[in-house]
Every structure is written in structure tokens, then in C-alpha cells.
Amino acid sequence: EVPVALVDGRHVQALTYVMRPDHWQYAGGLSGIEQARIIAAARGLRGPNADYLFNTVAHLDELGLPDPALTELVARVRGRIAPADGAPPARDP
């Protein structure tokens, strides 16, 4: 938890996740296409990575904090996930 000052002047404790650039799993230099490829295929103990991304963006939108880069990533990931009808997923150019 870290202290955060909100725009309205309140100070709160916020749970945050921080990735260190020197960590072996850090992947800050990946293109959007490569990020989408990995997220669309990844699954952790708590479910698909894509679900985590979709839920994060939905909650940010609900809070009035849209993130254009994450919204674009959602579109790329959705394009890589096979539709329920079994049709092949769309691909980035």
C-alpha cells in the first residue's frame, strides 16, 4: 500500500503493483501486437490474463479514468481470442 493524494484533496492508502525494470520478467519494450499475443494466450492460477485486462479497463472506465493505451490493447487482445462460434480469431495486420 502507498499513500496517494487524490485530485479532490483527499489522501488515501492505495494498493498498487509495481514492476521493477530490472526484474527478469519485465517486458516494457514489447510492441502492442506482441503484448496482445502474450495476453490472449496467457493463463494464471486465477484465470485468463485477458480477463484481468478486460476487468481492469472496465473498472477504470467506470471510475471515469479511461486509459487509451489499455483500451487499444483490449481491442488487440479481443481480436486474437477465438469467437464462441469457432471461427478463427481476427489478427493484427
N, C-alpha and C positions, 0 to 999 in steps of 0.2 A: 504494500500500500504506500502511496505517495500523497503528500499534500498538494491540492490543486486549488487555484484561485479561479472562480467562475466569473464570467462577464458581468453577472448581476451583483458582484461584490462578495458573494458567499465564499467561504473556504471549506472544502470538504476533503475527506480522505478518499482516494480512488484506487481501485485495484487496477494494476497495469502489468502488462507483459512486455519485457524488454529483451531484444535480441542483441547480443554483442557482436559487432562486426568481426571480431577475432575468433568467434566460435566456429567450429568445423562445419556446422550445419547452416551457417549464414549464406544466403543466396541472393544478396542485394543486387547483383549485376545481371540477373536474368531478364530477358525480354518478356513483354506481356504475353506473347504467344507461348513461350516456354513455361511461364508461371501457370497459365491456363492448362497446359498439357499435364503438368505435375498435379495440380489441384484436382482436376477432373478424374484422375486415376488413383489418387491417394486416399487411404482409409486408415484411421487410427482406432484406438480402443473404444472411443466414444462415437464412432461413425464416420461417414464420408467427410473429407476435407471440404468438399463443395458445399455441404450443408452448413458447415461452420461459416464459410464465406457468405452464403446467402443470408443466413440469420444475422450476421454482423451488419451487413449492408441494410437489411430491412430495419433493424433496430436504430441504426444511425439515421436513416430516413425518418423514422417515427419521432426521433428526438429533434428533428429539424437540423441535423448535421450531415447533410449529404456529402459523400466523398466521390467526386467524379472518377478518380483513378480506380477505386474499388468497384464502382458501378460498371465501368468498362470491363474490368476483369470478370465480373459476374456474367456479362454478355458473352465473353470469350469462353468461359467455362461451360455455360449452358449450351453453347454451340458445339461443345465436344462431348456432351453427355447424350447417350443414345435415347431417343424418344421411347415412350412406353410401347408404341406400335411396332417396335423392332426395326424401324427404318434406320439407316446409317446416320450417325451424327454429322452435323454440319462441320466444316473445317475452316480455319482461318486461311486467307489467301497466302 
